[in-house]
Amino acid sequence: MRGVIRQIGRPLVLLSLSLLTSLLFIFLTDQTPKQNPNLMATAAGRSRSFVLWLHGLGDSGPANEPIKSLFTSPQFNSTKWSFPSAPSNPVSCNYGAVMPSWFDIHEIPVTSHTPKDETSLMKAVKNVHAMIDKEVAAGTSPANIFVCGFSQGGALTLASVLLYPKTLGGGAVFSGWVPFNHSVVEQFPEDAKKTPILWSHGMSDPTVLFEAGQEGPPFLERAGVSCEFKAYPGLGHTISTEELKNLEAWIKSRLTSSS
């Protein structure tokens, strides 16, 4: 019987030692400093980037989502993309037809002399600012936020980044135009003027004439805004793969400098 007890007792001792070791490990683990989850979330947000894409007249956000698949550089692994859709509004240049539109457009083709509807534009700008504010509140650094847009979305991009109270990573305009008069320039916050602008335009664009895009950079430079302008011979009212690859490199270089 004593041998049996001895044999039974041996596993019990081993079990007790294992339990003691486990308890000691848990105790020591609990003594290590705990990191604040809120600080960890903020740090993660600061290291990521955010790209907001604004589509053109009559288009939709989801239809533009394939664009992000072209951004294959490792720097975009932690990028958050947003492709919102414009609300449906009557559009003057289309005889009042209701369609997805960020603000009203009075005539097409858009020229350097096309009338500007600043009232509806400013309403759209407020909505874009709310999207940016939400991302900043989530912890993303403004220096890692980029607003990009095509055609009407490009025009809205320009107004949105230059009226935002903070310096953003950049604003990219594709086949867009200046949608406001010179009086709005006085409303540009000083920090907004530091946001770099990339402007790309097709030289054969029949919808937003090249002249409308070409007048943008001098207009911005007079306001103290840095603008890089790229003309694409033979390109109509569309976005080319070449433009998007250039955008990828442009954003990537700014992510490197801001991180």
ZAVOGU-591567 format. One line per field, with one value per residue: residue number from 0; x, y, z of N, C-alpha, C, O in turn. Coordinates in steps of 0.2 Angstrom, whole numbers. Layout:
N
num: NUM,...
n.X: X,...
n.Y: Y,...
n.Z: Z,...
ca.X: X,...
ca.Y: Y,...
ca.Z: Z,...
c.X: X,...
c.Y: Y,...
c.Z: Z,...
o.X: X,...
o.Y: Y,...
o.Z: Z,...
END
This chain:
259
num: 0,1,2,3,4,5,6,7,8,9,10,11,12,13,14,15,16,17,18,19,20,21,22,23,24,25,26,27,28,29,30,31,32,33,34,35,36,37,38,39,40,41,42,43,44,45,46,47,48,49,50,51,52,53,54,55,56,57,58,59,60,61,62,63,64,65,66,67,68,69,70,71,72,73,74,75,76,77,78,79,80,81,82,83,84,85,86,87,88,89,90,91,92,93,94,95,96,97,98,99,100,101,102,103,104,105,106,107,108,109,110,111,112,113,114,115,116,117,118,119,120,121,122,123,124,125,126,127,128,129,130,131,132,133,134,135,136,137,138,139,140,141,142,143,144,145,146,147,148,149,150,151,152,153,154,155,156,157,158,159,160,161,162,163,164,165,166,167,168,169,170,171,172,173,174,175,176,177,178,179,180,181,182,183,184,185,186,187,188,189,190,191,192,193,194,195,196,197,198,199,200,201,202,203,204,205,206,207,208,209,210,211,212,213,214,215,216,217,218,219,220,221,222,223,224,225,226,227,228,229,230,231,232,233,234,235,236,237,238,239,240,241,242,243,244,245,246,247,248,249,250,251,252,253,254,255,256,257,258
n.X: 4,10,19,10,4,16,18,7,8,18,15,6,14,22,11,8,19,19,8,11,22,15,7,16,22,11,9,21,20,9,15,22,23,8,2,-6,-21,-27,-17,-9,-18,-18,-5,-4,-13,-7,4,-2,-9,-21,-32,-43,-55,-62,-75,-81,-93,-109,-105,-99,-94,-90,-88,-76,-67,-58,-46,-37,-31,-20,-10,3,15,24,22,9,2,-4,-13,-28,-42,-55,-70,-82,-99,-106,-120,-137,-141,-150,-143,-137,-130,-134,-147,-155,-156,-157,-143,-129,-119,-107,-108,-116,-114,-113,-110,-105,-93,-82,-74,-60,-68,-80,-95,-95,-102,-102,-109,-116,-104,-97,-105,-102,-89,-89,-94,-84,-74,-79,-77,-63,-60,-66,-57,-45,-49,-49,-36,-27,-13,-13,-4,-2,-13,-22,-31,-39,-45,-56,-61,-75,-74,-61,-60,-67,-59,-48,-53,-57,-45,-38,-45,-46,-42,-29,-13,-12,-7,-7,-15,-23,-27,-36,-39,-47,-53,-52,-64,-69,-70,-58,-59,-61,-49,-44,-49,-41,-33,-17,-10,-16,-11,1,-1,4,0,-4,-7,-15,-18,-26,-22,-30,-43,-60,-70,-68,-59,-42,-36,-43,-38,-25,-24,-24,-12,-4,-14,-14,-1,0,-7,1,2,10,11,12,12,6,5,-3,-1,-13,-22,-39,-54,-52,-44,-27,-17,-4,-4,-10,1,10,4,5,19,21,13,19,32,30,24,35,43,35,34
n.Y: -6,6,8,10,22,30,30,36,48,54,59,69,78,82,88,98,106,110,118,128,133,139,148,157,161,168,178,185,190,198,209,216,231,238,243,257,255,265,274,265,263,276,278,268,274,285,281,276,279,289,289,299,298,307,306,309,320,312,299,286,282,268,263,268,261,251,258,258,246,248,253,247,247,244,254,257,247,249,258,267,268,278,279,289,292,305,315,315,327,341,346,360,361,350,352,352,339,326,319,310,322,333,347,361,363,374,374,364,361,364,379,391,402,398,400,401,391,395,394,381,374,376,370,357,356,357,345,336,341,336,322,321,326,316,306,311,312,299,296,297,305,322,325,313,312,312,320,316,318,317,326,334,330,333,347,349,343,352,364,359,355,367,375,369,369,364,358,346,330,331,336,330,333,329,332,343,359,377,380,391,409,423,429,420,415,423,417,406,396,399,388,379,383,377,364,353,353,342,342,335,334,330,334,334,335,335,339,345,358,359,372,376,369,372,385,384,381,394,403,397,398,412,414,409,395,379,370,356,354,343,339,329,323,320,314,312,315,307,296,290,275,279,291,288,280,289,297,288,287,300,302,292,298,308,302,296,307,312,303
n.Z: 0,4,-6,-17,-13,-13,-26,-31,-25,-31,-44,-40,-33,-44,-51,-42,-42,-56,-56,-47,-54,-65,-59,-54,-65,-71,-61,-62,-75,-74,-68,-77,-86,-92,-108,-114,-122,-129,-132,-140,-151,-156,-160,-170,-179,-182,-190,-201,-218,-226,-240,-249,-261,-274,-285,-302,-311,-311,-308,-297,-280,-277,-290,-293,-285,-290,-293,-282,-282,-290,-283,-278,-270,-255,-245,-245,-239,-226,-229,-228,-238,-245,-254,-257,-262,-272,-267,-275,-286,-295,-310,-318,-331,-337,-341,-329,-325,-313,-304,-298,-290,-284,-283,-291,-309,-322,-336,-350,-362,-349,-347,-345,-342,-337,-327,-309,-296,-281,-269,-269,-270,-258,-248,-252,-249,-235,-232,-236,-228,-216,-218,-218,-205,-197,-199,-194,-181,-178,-177,-187,-194,-201,-210,-217,-224,-239,-252,-267,-284,-298,-312,-309,-296,-294,-295,-283,-274,-274,-269,-256,-250,-249,-241,-229,-212,-208,-213,-225,-232,-246,-261,-275,-292,-305,-322,-318,-313,-307,-296,-290,-287,-286,-274,-265,-261,-251,-240,-238,-226,-218,-215,-224,-236,-237,-241,-253,-271,-284,-301,-314,-332,-347,-363,-374,-369,-370,-362,-349,-353,-359,-357,-346,-336,-337,-332,-319,-310,-311,-305,-292,-288,-287,-276,-266,-266,-268,-283,-294,-310,-323,-340,-352,-367,-380,-372,-367,-358,-346,-335,-335,-334,-332,-326,-314,-309,-307,-298,-287,-284,-281,-269,-261,-260,-251,-240,-235,-231,-222,-212
ca.X: 0,14,22,5,4,21,17,1,10,23,11,3,19,23,6,8,25,17,3,15,26,10,4,22,22,5,10,26,17,4,19,25,19,3,2,-12,-24,-29,-10,-7,-22,-16,2,-6,-16,-2,8,-6,-11,-28,-33,-50,-55,-69,-77,-83,-101,-113,-101,-101,-88,-89,-85,-69,-63,-52,-40,-32,-27,-14,-5,6,21,23,20,2,0,-8,-17,-35,-45,-62,-73,-89,-103,-110,-128,-140,-144,-151,-137,-139,-127,-138,-154,-158,-157,-154,-138,-124,-116,-105,-110,-119,-110,-117,-110,-100,-87,-79,-68,-58,-73,-86,-97,-94,-107,-98,-114,-116,-97,-95,-108,-99,-82,-90,-95,-77,-70,-81,-74,-56,-60,-67,-51,-40,-51,-47,-29,-22,-9,-15,2,-3,-20,-22,-37,-38,-52,-56,-66,-79,-71,-54,-62,-69,-52,-44,-57,-57,-38,-36,-50,-45,-38,-23,-9,-13,-1,-7,-21,-21,-32,-36,-44,-51,-53,-53,-71,-70,-67,-51,-61,-61,-42,-43,-51,-37,-29,-10,-8,-18,-7,7,-2,6,-5,-2,-12,-14,-23,-25,-21,-36,-49,-66,-76,-64,-54,-35,-35,-46,-33,-19,-24,-24,-6,-3,-18,-12,5,-1,-10,6,2,14,7,15,7,8,1,-3,-3,-17,-26,-45,-57,-51,-37,-23,-13,2,-6,-10,7,14,1,8,26,20,11,24,38,27,23,42,45,31,34
ca.Y: 0,12,9,13,29,33,31,41,54,57,63,74,83,85,93,104,110,113,123,133,137,142,154,161,165,173,184,189,193,204,214,220,237,237,248,260,253,271,276,260,264,282,277,265,278,290,278,274,285,289,292,300,299,310,304,315,320,306,293,284,280,261,262,270,257,247,262,257,240,249,256,241,249,242,260,257,241,251,264,267,271,280,281,291,294,311,315,316,334,343,349,365,360,344,354,351,332,324,314,311,328,336,354,363,365,378,373,359,360,368,383,396,407,395,403,396,391,394,392,373,371,377,365,351,357,356,338,333,342,331,316,322,327,310,302,314,311,292,296,298,312,326,324,307,312,314,320,316,318,317,331,338,328,336,354,349,342,359,369,356,355,374,378,365,373,361,356,339,327,333,336,328,335,326,334,347,366,381,381,397,415,425,431,414,414,427,413,400,397,399,381,375,385,373,358,353,351,338,343,331,336,328,340,333,334,339,341,351,360,360,379,377,366,376,391,383,383,401,405,395,401,419,413,406,388,375,366,353,353,338,338,322,324,315,311,315,316,301,295,285,272,283,297,285,277,295,298,283,289,307,301,288,302,312,298,295,313,314,298
ca.Z: 0,4,-13,-21,-11,-15,-34,-32,-23,-36,-49,-36,-32,-50,-53,-38,-45,-62,-54,-44,-59,-69,-55,-53,-72,-71,-57,-65,-81,-72,-65,-82,-87,-97,-113,-114,-128,-133,-135,-145,-157,-159,-163,-176,-183,-185,-195,-207,-222,-228,-247,-250,-268,-276,-292,-307,-311,-313,-307,-290,-277,-279,-297,-293,-280,-293,-293,-276,-284,-294,-278,-275,-266,-248,-241,-245,-235,-221,-231,-228,-244,-245,-261,-256,-268,-271,-267,-281,-286,-301,-313,-323,-338,-340,-341,-322,-323,-306,-305,-293,-291,-278,-283,-298,-315,-326,-343,-352,-359,-344,-349,-340,-341,-335,-321,-304,-291,-275,-264,-268,-269,-251,-245,-253,-245,-228,-231,-237,-221,-211,-219,-215,-197,-194,-200,-190,-174,-177,-175,-193,-195,-207,-215,-220,-228,-246,-256,-274,-287,-305,-315,-304,-290,-294,-293,-276,-270,-274,-264,-250,-246,-248,-236,-223,-207,-207,-219,-227,-236,-253,-265,-282,-296,-312,-327,-314,-314,-301,-295,-286,-289,-283,-268,-260,-260,-245,-235,-237,-220,-219,-215,-230,-242,-237,-244,-260,-276,-290,-306,-321,-336,-354,-368,-378,-365,-373,-357,-346,-358,-356,-355,-339,-331,-337,-328,-312,-307,-310,-300,-286,-286,-285,-269,-262,-265,-273,-288,-299,-316,-328,-346,-355,-374,-383,-367,-366,-352,-343,-331,-338,-329,-331,-321,-307,-306,-305,-291,-282,-283,-278,-262,-258,-258,-246,-234,-233,-228,-216,-206
c.X: 4,17,17,4,9,21,12,4,15,20,8,8,21,18,6,14,23,12,6,19,21,8,10,23,17,6,16,24,13,8,22,20,14,3,-5,-15,-25,-22,-8,-11,-20,-10,0,-9,-12,3,5,-7,-18,-29,-41,-50,-62,-70,-80,-91,-104,-110,-103,-94,-86,-86,-78,-64,-57,-46,-35,-28,-20,-8,-2,12,19,21,13,-2,-5,-12,-24,-38,-53,-64,-80,-92,-106,-117,-131,-143,-145,-144,-138,-136,-131,-145,-158,-159,-154,-149,-133,-119,-114,-107,-113,-114,-115,-116,-104,-99,-85,-73,-65,-62,-79,-88,-96,-99,-104,-103,-114,-109,-95,-99,-105,-92,-83,-91,-88,-73,-72,-78,-67,-56,-61,-61,-45,-42,-49,-40,-24,-19,-12,-10,2,-10,-20,-29,-36,-45,-51,-62,-69,-76,-64,-55,-63,-63,-48,-47,-56,-50,-36,-40,-49,-40,-31,-19,-9,-7,-1,-14,-20,-28,-31,-41,-49,-50,-53,-60,-73,-67,-61,-53,-60,-54,-40,-45,-46,-33,-22,-8,-10,-14,-1,6,-1,0,-2,-8,-10,-19,-21,-26,-27,-42,-55,-71,-73,-58,-47,-34,-38,-41,-27,-18,-24,-18,-4,-7,-16,-6,5,-4,-5,6,6,10,12,11,10,3,2,-6,-7,-22,-33,-48,-57,-44,-33,-19,-6,1,-6,-4,11,11,4,15,25,18,16,30,36,26,30,44,42,31,40
c.Y: 6,13,12,20,33,35,36,48,58,62,69,80,86,90,99,109,114,119,129,137,141,149,159,165,170,179,188,193,199,210,219,226,236,244,251,259,259,274,272,262,271,282,273,269,283,287,276,280,284,293,293,302,301,309,310,315,314,300,291,282,272,259,264,266,253,251,260,250,241,252,250,241,247,248,260,251,244,257,263,271,273,282,283,292,301,310,317,323,336,347,354,363,354,345,352,344,330,318,315,317,331,344,356,365,368,377,368,360,365,372,387,401,405,398,398,397,390,392,384,370,371,372,358,351,355,348,334,335,337,324,316,322,320,305,305,312,303,291,297,305,316,325,318,306,315,314,320,316,319,322,335,337,331,343,354,348,348,363,366,357,362,378,374,369,370,359,348,337,330,333,335,329,332,328,339,355,370,382,387,403,417,427,426,413,418,422,407,401,396,392,377,377,381,366,358,350,347,339,340,333,333,334,339,332,339,342,346,353,361,367,380,374,370,382,390,384,390,405,403,398,408,419,410,398,384,370,363,351,348,337,332,323,318,312,315,316,310,301,289,281,275,288,294,282,283,297,294,285,296,306,297,293,306,308,297,301,315,309,298
c.Z: 0,-2,-17,-19,-13,-23,-35,-30,-27,-41,-46,-35,-38,-52,-49,-40,-51,-61,-51,-49,-63,-65,-54,-60,-73,-67,-60,-71,-79,-70,-71,-84,-93,-101,-113,-121,-133,-136,-141,-152,-160,-163,-170,-181,-186,-190,-201,-212,-224,-235,-248,-258,-270,-283,-296,-307,-314,-312,-300,-287,-278,-285,-298,-289,-284,-293,-288,-278,-288,-289,-275,-271,-258,-243,-241,-242,-230,-223,-231,-234,-243,-252,-260,-262,-267,-271,-274,-281,-294,-304,-319,-330,-341,-340,-334,-321,-317,-307,-299,-295,-285,-278,-290,-303,-320,-334,-344,-359,-354,-347,-344,-338,-338,-328,-315,-298,-284,-269,-263,-267,-261,-247,-246,-249,-238,-227,-232,-230,-216,-211,-216,-208,-194,-194,-195,-182,-173,-176,-181,-193,-201,-212,-219,-224,-234,-249,-263,-278,-295,-308,-310,-297,-289,-292,-285,-272,-269,-269,-257,-246,-245,-243,-230,-218,-206,-213,-219,-231,-243,-255,-272,-286,-303,-316,-323,-317,-307,-301,-291,-289,-284,-276,-262,-257,-253,-239,-234,-230,-222,-220,-221,-236,-242,-240,-251,-265,-282,-295,-312,-325,-343,-358,-373,-375,-368,-368,-352,-350,-355,-354,-348,-334,-331,-333,-321,-308,-306,-305,-293,-283,-284,-278,-264,-261,-270,-277,-293,-304,-321,-334,-349,-362,-377,-378,-367,-359,-348,-339,-334,-332,-327,-326,-314,-304,-304,-298,-286,-280,-279,-270,-258,-255,-252,-240,-231,-229,-222,-210,-202
o.X: 3,18,18,4,9,22,13,2,15,22,8,6,22,19,4,13,25,13,5,19,23,7,8,24,18,5,15,26,13,6,24,14,16,3,-10,-12,-25,-23,-5,-8,-20,-9,4,-7,-12,5,8,-6,-21,-26,-44,-47,-67,-66,-81,-94,-102,-113,-107,-89,-80,-81,-75,-58,-52,-40,-29,-23,-16,-2,-4,15,14,17,10,-8,-10,-14,-27,-36,-56,-61,-85,-89,-108,-120,-128,-147,-142,-141,-142,-140,-130,-149,-164,-162,-148,-151,-133,-116,-118,-109,-112,-109,-120,-121,-99,-104,-87,-68,-67,-61,-84,-84,-97,-101,-103,-100,-113,-109,-93,-96,-104,-90,-79,-89,-87,-70,-68,-77,-64,-52,-58,-59,-42,-38,-48,-37,-18,-23,-12,-11,5,-12,-17,-32,-32,-50,-46,-68,-66,-75,-62,-51,-61,-62,-46,-43,-55,-50,-33,-38,-53,-35,-27,-22,-8,-2,4,-19,-15,-33,-26,-47,-55,-47,-55,-63,-79,-62,-60,-49,-59,-52,-36,-43,-47,-29,-20,-3,-6,-13,3,10,-3,-4,3,-14,-5,-25,-16,-30,-28,-47,-54,-75,-77,-53,-47,-30,-35,-41,-24,-13,-23,-18,-2,-5,-16,-5,8,-3,-7,8,7,6,15,6,16,-3,8,-12,-6,-27,-33,-44,-63,-40,-36,-18,-4,6,-4,-3,15,15,6,16,29,21,18,33,40,27,31,47,44,29,41
o.Y: 11,19,16,24,38,40,40,53,64,67,75,86,92,96,104,115,119,124,135,143,147,154,165,171,175,185,194,199,204,215,224,225,233,249,247,261,259,276,274,262,271,284,275,269,285,291,274,286,278,298,288,307,299,312,316,311,311,294,294,280,271,255,262,267,252,248,260,250,237,252,248,236,248,247,264,251,240,261,257,277,269,287,279,294,302,306,320,325,333,351,351,364,353,341,351,342,333,313,320,317,332,346,351,369,365,378,367,361,371,369,387,405,408,399,392,402,384,389,382,365,366,369,354,345,352,345,329,330,335,321,311,319,319,302,301,311,301,285,297,310,312,326,318,301,321,309,324,313,322,322,339,341,333,346,359,350,350,366,370,358,363,383,376,371,373,358,345,340,330,329,338,327,333,328,339,356,367,386,387,403,414,427,427,410,415,424,403,406,393,390,373,373,380,362,362,346,350,337,341,333,334,338,344,329,345,346,351,349,363,368,384,377,370,384,395,388,392,409,407,399,411,424,409,396,386,366,367,347,348,336,329,323,312,308,321,316,307,305,284,284,275,289,296,282,283,300,296,285,297,309,299,292,308,311,297,300,318,310,294
o.Z: -4,-4,-22,-24,-16,-25,-40,-34,-28,-42,-49,-36,-38,-55,-51,-41,-52,-64,-53,-49,-65,-68,-55,-60,-75,-69,-59,-73,-83,-69,-69,-83,-98,-99,-114,-126,-139,-142,-146,-157,-166,-168,-175,-187,-192,-194,-206,-209,-223,-236,-248,-260,-268,-287,-293,-304,-319,-313,-297,-290,-280,-286,-303,-289,-280,-294,-289,-275,-288,-291,-269,-268,-256,-238,-236,-242,-228,-218,-233,-235,-239,-255,-261,-267,-261,-273,-278,-276,-298,-300,-324,-335,-347,-339,-335,-316,-315,-310,-296,-300,-280,-272,-295,-301,-322,-338,-340,-363,-355,-349,-338,-333,-338,-323,-316,-297,-282,-264,-258,-264,-259,-242,-241,-247,-235,-222,-228,-228,-212,-206,-213,-205,-189,-189,-192,-178,-167,-174,-180,-192,-206,-218,-224,-226,-235,-249,-266,-275,-297,-305,-307,-293,-283,-288,-282,-266,-264,-264,-252,-240,-240,-241,-225,-221,-202,-219,-215,-233,-246,-253,-275,-285,-306,-315,-325,-322,-302,-305,-289,-292,-279,-271,-257,-252,-249,-233,-229,-229,-227,-224,-224,-241,-247,-240,-255,-263,-284,-293,-315,-323,-346,-358,-377,-378,-368,-370,-351,-350,-349,-349,-344,-328,-326,-331,-317,-303,-301,-301,-289,-278,-279,-274,-258,-256,-276,-274,-297,-303,-323,-333,-350,-363,-375,-380,-366,-355,-347,-339,-335,-327,-322,-322,-309,-298,-299,-294,-280,-274,-274,-266,-253,-250,-248,-234,-225,-223,-218,-205,-198
END
